Amino acid sequence: MANIAAMKAANVKRWQDAKLTRGPEFAKPANKALANKAAYLSIAKRAGMPDVGWLFIAVSHYRESSQDFTRNLGQGDPLNEITTHVPAGRGPFLGPKAFEDAAVDALVNCAPYAARLTDWSIGGMLTNLERYNGVGYASGPSTKHPDGTVTHYPPQPSPYIWAGTDQYVSGKYVRDGVYDAGTVDKQLGCAGLILAIMALDHSITFDVVPRVTPDLPPPAPAFDALWLQNSLNTLGAKPQLIADGINGPDTRTATRAFQTSKGLVADGLVGPVTIEAILTALKANNVTLPNIVLPKIDIPPPGQVKPGLAPTFWGRVMDLFKPKDLH
């Protein structure tokens, strides 16, 4: 049986010393987590968790279902089916708030009951995240060999928490009860993702400050369907959109409604003018945005060719009617 106090102490020490070894890989999930901060905060509020609980939810969402809003927070099973993985027998969850309902259920009603967590220090949060995945690493994993012999290992850093940092090298439970010391977890860990999010959102603080600030590339432009859905939801889309990253009929309808409210052409298409209007509206609502740059569209005049690009359509047409040099 793992000692929870010892787990907390070990995780705090690792947190203080951790450096990201796969820094650029953390940028995309960190930006996506921040883009969905409002959704995670809503879940934390419903579950009775403090605001910082949104981080717990965000990194769990990455580890359990790769930030997919059509799957359960608890184990990544589809929302519209009864879950078969632990926690099993939950759901199905349907309707516009299916992901939120399923997440609240996992946090409130399923072990280890994250909504009941009282220690929201970094040590408490990381340890509870580790408990979600299993305490086998902290207890000291073991490997049974084909000849019947067993190799016992001392307590190991959990890849669920520390993959992608220098606190983890290798070792992974490849299936329930089967530990392979040579397997490397390819997914990023929760601690590194929290560090990456903190590097982008300086309002997040903990009692124990990491000694190293992650060196991450600047945030990439985030004008995708997920950004659009979350932005429109923040601006009061009715009904609220399911943030699934798919620009479907409901998202286009909400886009047209926004465009109409701003006196724009209501075509449901999201170009620079609509993006600028959304950014202005978000800023007016005091929404903190990542450092992103509007796309620049540079169309060459008819008949001219920009280096590396084909002539414009009308340039081709004009070329058809140019006088031909017969010499």
ZADOZA-233195 format. One record per residue (C-alpha): residue number from 1; x, y, z. Coordinates in nm, 2 decimals. Layout:
// ZADOZA-233195
pt nr->NUM; X->X; Y->Y; Z->Z
...
//
This chain:
// ZADOZA-233195
pt nr->1; X->0.00; Y->0.00; Z->0.00
pt nr->2; X->0.14; Y->0.34; Z->-0.10
pt nr->3; X->0.21; Y->0.60; Z->0.16
pt nr->4; X->0.02; Y->0.91; Z->0.05
pt nr->5; X->0.23; Y->1.15; Z->0.26
pt nr->6; X->0.54; Y->1.00; Z->0.10
pt nr->7; X->0.39; Y->1.03; Z->-0.25
pt nr->8; X->0.32; Y->1.40; Z->-0.18
pt nr->9; X->0.67; Y->1.47; Z->-0.06
pt nr->10; X->0.83; Y->1.29; Z->-0.36
pt nr->11; X->0.61; Y->1.48; Z->-0.60
pt nr->12; X->0.69; Y->1.81; Z->-0.45
pt nr->13; X->1.06; Y->1.74; Z->-0.47
pt nr->14; X->1.03; Y->1.63; Z->-0.84
pt nr->15; X->0.82; Y->1.94; Z->-0.91
pt nr->16; X->1.09; Y->2.17; Z->-0.77
pt nr->17; X->1.36; Y->2.00; Z->-0.98
pt nr->18; X->1.17; Y->1.91; Z->-1.30
pt nr->19; X->1.28; Y->2.03; Z->-1.65
pt nr->20; X->1.08; Y->1.97; Z->-1.96
pt nr->21; X->1.27; Y->1.74; Z->-2.20
pt nr->22; X->1.00; Y->1.75; Z->-2.48
pt nr->23; X->0.92; Y->2.12; Z->-2.44
pt nr->24; X->0.78; Y->2.19; Z->-2.80
pt nr->25; X->0.54; Y->1.90; Z->-2.77
pt nr->26; X->0.37; Y->2.06; Z->-2.47
pt nr->27; X->0.28; Y->2.38; Z->-2.66
pt nr->28; X->-0.02; Y->2.25; Z->-2.85
pt nr->29; X->-0.20; Y->2.07; Z->-2.56
pt nr->30; X->-0.12; Y->2.37; Z->-2.33
pt nr->31; X->-0.27; Y->2.62; Z->-2.57
pt nr->32; X->-0.58; Y->2.39; Z->-2.62
pt nr->33; X->-0.62; Y->2.36; Z->-2.24
pt nr->34; X->-0.62; Y->2.74; Z->-2.20
pt nr->35; X->-0.87; Y->2.78; Z->-2.49
pt nr->36; X->-1.11; Y->2.56; Z->-2.29
pt nr->37; X->-1.04; Y->2.71; Z->-1.95
pt nr->38; X->-1.40; Y->2.85; Z->-1.93
pt nr->39; X->-1.54; Y->2.50; Z->-1.98
pt nr->40; X->-1.31; Y->2.35; Z->-1.72
pt nr->41; X->-1.39; Y->2.62; Z->-1.47
pt nr->42; X->-1.76; Y->2.55; Z->-1.52
pt nr->43; X->-1.71; Y->2.18; Z->-1.44
pt nr->44; X->-1.50; Y->2.27; Z->-1.13
pt nr->45; X->-1.77; Y->2.50; Z->-1.00
pt nr->46; X->-2.04; Y->2.23; Z->-1.05
pt nr->47; X->-1.83; Y->1.97; Z->-0.88
pt nr->48; X->-1.77; Y->2.20; Z->-0.58
pt nr->49; X->-1.40; Y->2.24; Z->-0.65
pt nr->50; X->-1.19; Y->2.56; Z->-0.61
pt nr->51; X->-1.10; Y->2.75; Z->-0.93
pt nr->52; X->-0.76; Y->2.59; Z->-0.94
pt nr->53; X->-0.94; Y->2.26; Z->-0.99
pt nr->54; X->-0.97; Y->2.35; Z->-1.36
pt nr->55; X->-0.61; Y->2.26; Z->-1.40
pt nr->56; X->-0.67; Y->1.91; Z->-1.26
pt nr->57; X->-0.96; Y->1.87; Z->-1.50
pt nr->58; X->-0.76; Y->2.00; Z->-1.80
pt nr->59; X->-0.46; Y->1.77; Z->-1.76
pt nr->60; X->-0.69; Y->1.47; Z->-1.68
pt nr->61; X->-0.88; Y->1.55; Z->-2.00
pt nr->62; X->-0.55; Y->1.53; Z->-2.19
pt nr->63; X->-0.43; Y->1.21; Z->-2.04
pt nr->64; X->-0.76; Y->1.02; Z->-2.05
pt nr->65; X->-0.91; Y->1.13; Z->-2.38
pt nr->66; X->-0.66; Y->1.34; Z->-2.56
pt nr->67; X->-0.87; Y->1.66; Z->-2.50
pt nr->68; X->-1.16; Y->1.50; Z->-2.70
pt nr->69; X->-1.50; Y->1.65; Z->-2.58
pt nr->70; X->-1.69; Y->1.35; Z->-2.72
pt nr->71; X->-1.54; Y->1.12; Z->-2.46
pt nr->72; X->-1.56; Y->1.08; Z->-2.09
pt nr->73; X->-1.32; Y->1.26; Z->-1.86
pt nr->74; X->-1.29; Y->0.96; Z->-1.63
pt nr->75; X->-1.15; Y->0.70; Z->-1.88
pt nr->76; X->-1.19; Y->0.82; Z->-2.24
pt nr->77; X->-1.49; Y->0.60; Z->-2.33
pt nr->78; X->-1.76; Y->0.75; Z->-2.57
pt nr->79; X->-2.01; Y->0.98; Z->-2.39
pt nr->80; X->-2.31; Y->0.82; Z->-2.56
pt nr->81; X->-2.23; Y->0.47; Z->-2.44
pt nr->82; X->-2.22; Y->0.30; Z->-2.09
pt nr->83; X->-1.86; Y->0.30; Z->-1.99
pt nr->84; X->-1.67; Y->-0.03; Z->-1.99
pt nr->85; X->-1.33; Y->0.09; Z->-1.85
pt nr->86; X->-1.28; Y->0.20; Z->-1.49
pt nr->87; X->-1.49; Y->0.38; Z->-1.38
pt nr->88; X->-1.72; Y->0.14; Z->-1.56
pt nr->89; X->-2.10; Y->0.14; Z->-1.58
pt nr->90; X->-2.13; Y->0.52; Z->-1.60
pt nr->91; X->-2.36; Y->0.70; Z->-1.84
pt nr->92; X->-2.46; Y->0.72; Z->-2.12
pt nr->93; X->-2.43; Y->1.10; Z->-2.11
pt nr->94; X->-2.64; Y->1.28; Z->-2.38
pt nr->95; X->-2.73; Y->1.64; Z->-2.47
pt nr->96; X->-2.55; Y->1.97; Z->-2.51
pt nr->97; X->-2.38; Y->1.93; Z->-2.16
pt nr->98; X->-2.29; Y->1.57; Z->-2.20
pt nr->99; X->-1.92; Y->1.62; Z->-2.14
pt nr->100; X->-1.97; Y->1.85; Z->-1.84
pt nr->101; X->-2.22; Y->1.61; Z->-1.69
pt nr->102; X->-1.99; Y->1.31; Z->-1.73
pt nr->103; X->-1.69; Y->1.50; Z->-1.59
pt nr->104; X->-1.89; Y->1.61; Z->-1.28
pt nr->105; X->-2.00; Y->1.25; Z->-1.23
pt nr->106; X->-1.64; Y->1.12; Z->-1.25
pt nr->107; X->-1.51; Y->1.39; Z->-1.01
pt nr->108; X->-1.79; Y->1.36; Z->-0.75
pt nr->109; X->-1.91; Y->1.00; Z->-0.76
pt nr->110; X->-1.60; Y->0.80; Z->-0.87
pt nr->111; X->-1.29; Y->0.70; Z->-0.67
pt nr->112; X->-1.06; Y->0.87; Z->-0.57
pt nr->113; X->-1.33; Y->1.14; Z->-0.56
pt nr->114; X->-1.12; Y->1.44; Z->-0.67
pt nr->115; X->-1.41; Y->1.68; Z->-0.58
pt nr->116; X->-1.34; Y->1.59; Z->-0.21
pt nr->117; X->-0.98; Y->1.69; Z->-0.23
pt nr->118; X->-0.89; Y->1.94; Z->0.04
pt nr->119; X->-0.52; Y->1.98; Z->-0.03
pt nr->120; X->-0.49; Y->2.19; Z->-0.35
pt nr->121; X->-0.12; Y->2.25; Z->-0.32
pt nr->122; X->0.09; Y->2.12; Z->-0.61
pt nr->123; X->0.18; Y->1.82; Z->-0.41
pt nr->124; X->-0.18; Y->1.74; Z->-0.33
pt nr->125; X->-0.29; Y->1.79; Z->-0.69
pt nr->126; X->-0.02; Y->1.58; Z->-0.84
pt nr->127; X->-0.06; Y->1.30; Z->-0.59
pt nr->128; X->-0.44; Y->1.28; Z->-0.65
pt nr->129; X->-0.38; Y->1.27; Z->-1.03
pt nr->130; X->-0.14; Y->0.98; Z->-0.97
pt nr->131; X->-0.40; Y->0.81; Z->-0.76
pt nr->132; X->-0.64; Y->0.83; Z->-1.05
pt nr->133; X->-0.40; Y->0.64; Z->-1.27
pt nr->134; X->-0.29; Y->0.40; Z->-0.99
pt nr->135; X->-0.04; Y->0.39; Z->-0.71
pt nr->136; X->0.16; Y->0.10; Z->-0.84
pt nr->137; X->0.46; Y->0.31; Z->-0.93
pt nr->138; X->0.48; Y->0.47; Z->-0.59
pt nr->139; X->0.44; Y->0.13; Z->-0.42
pt nr->140; X->0.73; Y->-0.01; Z->-0.62
pt nr->141; X->0.64; Y->-0.20; Z->-0.94
pt nr->142; X->0.74; Y->-0.56; Z->-1.01
pt nr->143; X->0.78; Y->-0.77; Z->-1.32
pt nr->144; X->0.71; Y->-1.14; Z->-1.35
pt nr->145; X->0.94; Y->-1.32; Z->-1.60
pt nr->146; X->0.85; Y->-1.62; Z->-1.82
pt nr->147; X->1.06; Y->-1.85; Z->-1.60
pt nr->148; X->0.85; Y->-1.75; Z->-1.30
pt nr->149; X->1.10; Y->-1.53; Z->-1.13
pt nr->150; X->1.00; Y->-1.18; Z->-1.02
pt nr->151; X->1.20; Y->-0.86; Z->-1.03
pt nr->152; X->1.10; Y->-0.60; Z->-0.77
pt nr->153; X->1.17; Y->-0.23; Z->-0.83
pt nr->154; X->1.19; Y->0.06; Z->-0.58
pt nr->155; X->0.93; Y->0.33; Z->-0.60
pt nr->156; X->0.93; Y->0.49; Z->-0.95
pt nr->157; X->0.81; Y->0.83; Z->-1.08
pt nr->158; X->0.47; Y->0.78; Z->-1.25
pt nr->159; X->0.49; Y->0.85; Z->-1.63
pt nr->160; X->0.12; Y->0.96; Z->-1.60
pt nr->161; X->0.26; Y->1.26; Z->-1.40
pt nr->162; X->0.63; Y->1.29; Z->-1.51
pt nr->163; X->0.66; Y->1.18; Z->-1.88
pt nr->164; X->0.82; Y->1.45; Z->-2.09
pt nr->165; X->1.03; Y->1.58; Z->-1.80
pt nr->166; X->1.37; Y->1.48; Z->-1.67
pt nr->167; X->1.21; Y->1.31; Z->-1.37
pt nr->168; X->1.11; Y->1.02; Z->-1.59
pt nr->169; X->1.32; Y->0.80; Z->-1.81
pt nr->170; X->1.14; Y->0.47; Z->-1.87
pt nr->171; X->0.91; Y->0.21; Z->-1.71
pt nr->172; X->0.54; Y->0.17; Z->-1.77
pt nr->173; X->0.25; Y->-0.06; Z->-1.68
pt nr->174; X->0.17; Y->-0.19; Z->-2.03
pt nr->175; X->-0.15; Y->-0.34; Z->-1.91
pt nr->176; X->-0.31; Y->-0.40; Z->-1.57
pt nr->177; X->-0.06; Y->-0.55; Z->-1.33
pt nr->178; X->0.21; Y->-0.59; Z->-1.60
pt nr->179; X->0.51; Y->-0.35; Z->-1.56
pt nr->180; X->0.78; Y->-0.32; Z->-1.83
pt nr->181; X->1.09; Y->-0.14; Z->-1.71
pt nr->182; X->1.20; Y->-0.07; Z->-2.07
pt nr->183; X->0.88; Y->0.08; Z->-2.21
pt nr->184; X->0.87; Y->0.46; Z->-2.25
pt nr->185; X->0.54; Y->0.64; Z->-2.21
pt nr->186; X->0.50; Y->0.84; Z->-2.53
pt nr->187; X->0.22; Y->1.06; Z->-2.39
pt nr->188; X->0.31; Y->1.37; Z->-2.20
pt nr->189; X->0.27; Y->1.38; Z->-1.82
pt nr->190; X->0.04; Y->1.59; Z->-1.61
pt nr->191; X->0.32; Y->1.78; Z->-1.42
pt nr->192; X->0.49; Y->1.89; Z->-1.74
pt nr->193; X->0.16; Y->2.00; Z->-1.89
pt nr->194; X->0.08; Y->2.21; Z->-1.58
pt nr->195; X->0.43; Y->2.37; Z->-1.61
pt nr->196; X->0.36; Y->2.45; Z->-1.98
pt nr->197; X->0.02; Y->2.60; Z->-1.90
pt nr->198; X->0.17; Y->2.81; Z->-1.62
pt nr->199; X->0.43; Y->2.94; Z->-1.87
pt nr->200; X->0.14; Y->3.08; Z->-2.08
pt nr->201; X->-0.09; Y->3.19; Z->-1.80
pt nr->202; X->0.11; Y->3.37; Z->-1.53
pt nr->203; X->-0.20; Y->3.41; Z->-1.31
pt nr->204; X->-0.16; Y->3.05; Z->-1.20
pt nr->205; X->0.05; Y->3.01; Z->-0.89
pt nr->206; X->0.13; Y->2.74; Z->-0.63
pt nr->207; X->0.28; Y->2.73; Z->-0.29
pt nr->208; X->0.59; Y->2.55; Z->-0.42
pt nr->209; X->0.75; Y->2.74; Z->-0.71
pt nr->210; X->0.94; Y->2.53; Z->-0.97
pt nr->211; X->1.30; Y->2.63; Z->-1.00
pt nr->212; X->1.30; Y->2.62; Z->-1.37
pt nr->213; X->1.07; Y->2.82; Z->-1.61
pt nr->214; X->0.98; Y->2.60; Z->-1.91
pt nr->215; X->1.13; Y->2.73; Z->-2.24
pt nr->216; X->0.83; Y->2.70; Z->-2.47
pt nr->217; X->0.78; Y->2.83; Z->-2.82
pt nr->218; X->0.54; Y->3.12; Z->-2.85
pt nr->219; X->0.17; Y->3.01; Z->-2.88
pt nr->220; X->0.07; Y->2.92; Z->-3.23
pt nr->221; X->-0.23; Y->3.09; Z->-3.39
pt nr->222; X->-0.54; Y->2.92; Z->-3.25
pt nr->223; X->-0.81; Y->3.02; Z->-3.49
pt nr->224; X->-0.96; Y->2.68; Z->-3.53
pt nr->225; X->-1.31; Y->2.55; Z->-3.49
pt nr->226; X->-1.25; Y->2.48; Z->-3.12
pt nr->227; X->-1.14; Y->2.84; Z->-3.06
pt nr->228; X->-1.44; Y->2.96; Z->-3.25
pt nr->229; X->-1.69; Y->2.75; Z->-3.05
pt nr->230; X->-1.54; Y->2.85; Z->-2.72
pt nr->231; X->-1.53; Y->3.22; Z->-2.82
pt nr->232; X->-1.89; Y->3.22; Z->-2.94
pt nr->233; X->-1.99; Y->3.04; Z->-2.61
pt nr->234; X->-1.81; Y->3.31; Z->-2.41
pt nr->235; X->-1.99; Y->3.58; Z->-2.61
pt nr->236; X->-2.33; Y->3.42; Z->-2.53
pt nr->237; X->-2.42; Y->3.18; Z->-2.81
pt nr->238; X->-2.77; Y->3.05; Z->-2.77
pt nr->239; X->-2.79; Y->2.76; Z->-2.74
pt nr->240; X->-2.44; Y->2.70; Z->-2.62
pt nr->241; X->-2.22; Y->2.51; Z->-2.86
pt nr->242; X->-2.06; Y->2.17; Z->-2.79
pt nr->243; X->-1.69; Y->2.24; Z->-2.81
pt nr->244; X->-1.59; Y->1.95; Z->-3.02
pt nr->245; X->-1.37; Y->2.12; Z->-3.27
pt nr->246; X->-1.61; Y->2.05; Z->-3.56
pt nr->247; X->-1.74; Y->2.34; Z->-3.76
pt nr->248; X->-2.09; Y->2.19; Z->-3.81
pt nr->249; X->-2.43; Y->2.35; Z->-3.88
pt nr->250; X->-2.48; Y->2.47; Z->-3.52
pt nr->251; X->-2.15; Y->2.64; Z->-3.52
pt nr->252; X->-2.22; Y->2.81; Z->-3.85
pt nr->253; X->-2.56; Y->2.92; Z->-3.73
pt nr->254; X->-2.40; Y->3.08; Z->-3.42
pt nr->255; X->-2.14; Y->3.24; Z->-3.64
pt nr->256; X->-2.41; Y->3.40; Z->-3.86
pt nr->257; X->-2.59; Y->3.52; Z->-3.55
pt nr->258; X->-2.27; Y->3.69; Z->-3.43
pt nr->259; X->-2.20; Y->3.84; Z->-3.77
pt nr->260; X->-2.55; Y->3.98; Z->-3.78
pt nr->261; X->-2.51; Y->4.13; Z->-3.44
pt nr->262; X->-2.20; Y->4.31; Z->-3.55
pt nr->263; X->-2.34; Y->4.43; Z->-3.89
pt nr->264; X->-2.12; Y->4.19; Z->-4.08
pt nr->265; X->-2.20; Y->3.98; Z->-4.38
pt nr->266; X->-2.38; Y->3.69; Z->-4.22
pt nr->267; X->-2.23; Y->3.41; Z->-4.44
pt nr->268; X->-2.11; Y->3.18; Z->-4.15
pt nr->269; X->-1.76; Y->3.20; Z->-4.28
pt nr->270; X->-1.48; Y->3.30; Z->-4.05
pt nr->271; X->-1.23; Y->3.52; Z->-4.22
pt nr->272; X->-1.01; Y->3.81; Z->-4.09
pt nr->273; X->-1.30; Y->4.05; Z->-4.05
pt nr->274; X->-1.50; Y->3.81; Z->-3.84
pt nr->275; X->-1.20; Y->3.70; Z->-3.64
pt nr->276; X->-1.11; Y->4.07; Z->-3.56
pt nr->277; X->-1.48; Y->4.13; Z->-3.45
pt nr->278; X->-1.46; Y->3.83; Z->-3.22
pt nr->279; X->-1.13; Y->3.94; Z->-3.07
pt nr->280; X->-1.27; Y->4.29; Z->-3.01
pt nr->281; X->-1.58; Y->4.15; Z->-2.84
pt nr->282; X->-1.38; Y->3.91; Z->-2.62
pt nr->283; X->-1.15; Y->4.20; Z->-2.52
pt nr->284; X->-1.46; Y->4.41; Z->-2.43
pt nr->285; X->-1.56; Y->4.12; Z->-2.21
pt nr->286; X->-1.22; Y->4.11; Z->-2.03
pt nr->287; X->-1.13; Y->3.77; Z->-2.17
pt nr->288; X->-0.76; Y->3.70; Z->-2.16
pt nr->289; X->-0.64; Y->3.56; Z->-2.49
pt nr->290; X->-0.32; Y->3.39; Z->-2.60
pt nr->291; X->-0.07; Y->3.60; Z->-2.79
pt nr->292; X->-0.19; Y->3.52; Z->-3.14
pt nr->293; X->-0.15; Y->3.70; Z->-3.47
pt nr->294; X->-0.42; Y->3.76; Z->-3.73
pt nr->295; X->-0.36; Y->3.58; Z->-4.06
pt nr->296; X->-0.25; Y->3.81; Z->-4.34
pt nr->297; X->-0.40; Y->3.74; Z->-4.68
pt nr->298; X->-0.19; Y->3.88; Z->-4.96
pt nr->299; X->-0.35; Y->3.83; Z->-5.31
pt nr->300; X->-0.13; Y->3.93; Z->-5.60
pt nr->301; X->-0.28; Y->4.16; Z->-5.86
pt nr->302; X->-0.42; Y->4.01; Z->-6.19
pt nr->303; X->-0.15; Y->3.90; Z->-6.42
pt nr->304; X->0.12; Y->3.90; Z->-6.15
pt nr->305; X->0.28; Y->3.60; Z->-6.00
pt nr->306; X->0.41; Y->3.60; Z->-5.64
pt nr->307; X->0.72; Y->3.40; Z->-5.59
pt nr->308; X->0.63; Y->3.04; Z->-5.50
pt nr->309; X->0.27; Y->3.08; Z->-5.59
pt nr->310; X->0.06; Y->3.01; Z->-5.90
pt nr->311; X->-0.10; Y->3.31; Z->-6.09
pt nr->312; X->-0.44; Y->3.42; Z->-5.96
pt nr->313; X->-0.74; Y->3.30; Z->-6.15
pt nr->314; X->-0.80; Y->3.64; Z->-6.32
pt nr->315; X->-0.43; Y->3.66; Z->-6.40
pt nr->316; X->-0.47; Y->3.34; Z->-6.60
pt nr->317; X->-0.78; Y->3.48; Z->-6.78
pt nr->318; X->-0.59; Y->3.80; Z->-6.87
pt nr->319; X->-0.30; Y->3.60; Z->-7.01
pt nr->320; X->-0.54; Y->3.43; Z->-7.25
pt nr->321; X->-0.62; Y->3.77; Z->-7.42
pt nr->322; X->-0.27; Y->3.92; Z->-7.42
pt nr->323; X->-0.13; Y->3.99; Z->-7.77
pt nr->324; X->0.09; Y->3.70; Z->-7.88
pt nr->325; X->0.45; Y->3.77; Z->-7.98
pt nr->326; X->0.47; Y->3.60; Z->-8.33
pt nr->327; X->0.84; Y->3.66; Z->-8.37
//
